[in-house]
Amino acid sequence: MRTPSPIRPGPLTRFFRRFGRAEQGVTALEFGLISMPLLLMTFGLLELALVFLVSATLDTATEMASRQIRTGEFQTSAANAQADFKNLVCGQMSWLSSQCAANLWIDVQTFATFNGLANAPPLNPATFHPPAGLCFSPGLPTDIVLVRANFEWSLFTPLLNNALENMGGGSGKRLITSTTAFRNEPYNVTPPEGTKC
């Protein structure tokens, strides 16, 4: 009696067996699998670092320009309009100066008490539509002043925009705000004006 011959596998089965045993190109395949998450993490880290850098630059520029309001130098100069103060802030934002004119909005309010300042509502980035609702009142001697500089930063990393954007869904933008509050120095005898804007 003859033993039956084994059933030969079909061409598709042979292909998958050869493919499973093959070891050529494993490194390329592994790199292909991890390259996308690796690139996404790298660009995400760069994006986050840039947001922090813009924030630090804006904080420093706002603080330095606000000092001129605090000492009265700004109010007593010939150039004492909102655009002049914006130029002061932009002048301190060295590496962002080319974007500053189009992407920076200034809000300066005067308060009679620190309690009034504490109750001032924060800006909502999702509903922020400049220049509507922005005020400019640098105050007089001994006034309490709140300075807010708002900078619109465009995000560039795909898929991470949703995590970092705060100016509305799909905008791809983040509103970075720097805030400082202080009491103006008594640089002359003019009485304070109190709450304004």
WOFEN-V483016 format. One record per run of one state. SS is the DSSP state (alpha for helix, beta for strand, coil for the rest). FROM is the first residue (numbers start at 0). TO is the last residue. Records with the same first field share a line. If there is no record, write none. Layout:
SS->FROM-TO ; FROM-TO
This chain:
coil->0-9 ; 21-24 ; 70-80 ; 91-92 ; 111-112 ; 118-123 ; 127-134 ; 136-142 ; 154-159 ; 164-171 ; 183-194 ; 196-196
alpha->10-20 ; 25-69 ; 81-90 ; 93-102 ; 113-117 ; 124-126 ; 160-163
beta->103-110 ; 135-135 ; 143-153 ; 172-182 ; 195-195
